[in-house]
Amino acid sequence: MWKRKESLNLKIATYNIWNSESGMPYRIKYIVNEIKLINADVICLQEVSSRNWLKVLQQMLIIPIGILIILKK
């Protein structure tokens, strides 16, 4: 019988960034800081209304985006 010797933990977070064009330039540094503090393996962002802000987040976090799924109503 096969037994796993160590447990694997995966930290998943969802974060609603409440994207508004007027507020994002001011709020982006706080959003980046919060995402860094969360330190999750998988982060799901809600209310990202523009791909430009997603690119800005990626550059400020210096992380690769492995999978990007965009759902619209």
C-alpha positions as CSV (number, residue, x, y, z in Angstrom):
1,M,0.0,0.0,0.0
2,W,1.3,3.4,-1.0
3,K,1.4,6.1,1.8
4,R,2.1,9.7,1.4
5,K,4.9,10.8,3.8
6,E,4.1,14.5,3.7
7,S,1.0,16.5,3.4
8,L,0.5,19.0,0.6
9,N,-1.1,22.3,1.4
10,L,-2.5,24.7,-1.2
11,K,-3.5,28.2,-0.2
12,I,-6.3,29.7,-2.3
13,A,-7.6,33.2,-1.9
14,T,-10.2,35.3,-3.7
15,Y,-10.0,39.0,-3.6
16,N,-12.5,41.6,-4.9
17,I,-10.4,44.5,-6.0
18,W,-13.4,46.7,-6.5
19,N,-12.0,48.1,-9.8
20,S,-13.0,51.7,-10.5
21,E,-11.1,53.8,-13.0
22,S,-11.1,56.8,-10.7
23,G,-9.9,54.9,-7.7
24,M,-7.4,52.4,-9.1
25,P,-4.4,54.7,-9.5
26,Y,-4.6,55.4,-5.8
27,R,-5.6,51.9,-4.6
28,I,-3.2,49.8,-6.7
29,K,-0.3,49.9,-4.3
30,Y,-2.6,48.8,-1.4
31,I,-4.0,46.0,-3.5
32,V,-0.5,44.8,-4.4
33,N,0.5,44.9,-0.7
34,E,-2.6,42.9,0.4
35,I,-1.9,40.3,-2.3
36,K,1.7,39.9,-1.1
37,L,0.5,39.6,2.5
38,I,-2.0,36.9,1.6
39,N,0.9,34.9,0.0
40,A,-1.5,32.4,-1.6
41,D,-0.6,29.8,-4.2
42,V,-3.7,30.6,-6.2
43,I,-5.3,34.0,-6.3
44,C,-8.7,34.7,-7.9
45,L,-9.4,38.4,-8.6
46,Q,-12.9,39.7,-8.9
47,E,-14.0,42.9,-10.6
48,V,-10.9,43.4,-12.8
49,S,-12.6,45.5,-15.4
50,S,-9.5,46.0,-17.6
51,R,-6.7,43.8,-18.8
52,N,-4.4,46.8,-18.3
53,W,-4.9,46.8,-14.6
54,L,-4.2,43.0,-14.6
55,K,-0.9,43.7,-16.4
56,V,0.0,46.4,-13.9
57,L,-0.7,44.0,-11.0
58,Q,1.4,41.3,-12.6
59,Q,4.3,43.7,-13.1
60,M,4.1,45.1,-9.6
61,L,3.9,41.6,-8.0
62,I,6.7,40.3,-10.3
63,I,4.8,37.0,-10.7
64,P,4.0,35.0,-13.8
65,I,0.4,34.4,-14.5
66,G,0.1,30.7,-15.2
67,I,-3.6,30.6,-16.2
68,L,-5.8,33.5,-16.9
69,I,-9.5,32.9,-17.1
70,I,-11.8,35.8,-17.9
71,L,-15.6,35.5,-17.4
72,K,-18.0,38.1,-18.5
73,K,-21.8,38.3,-18.1
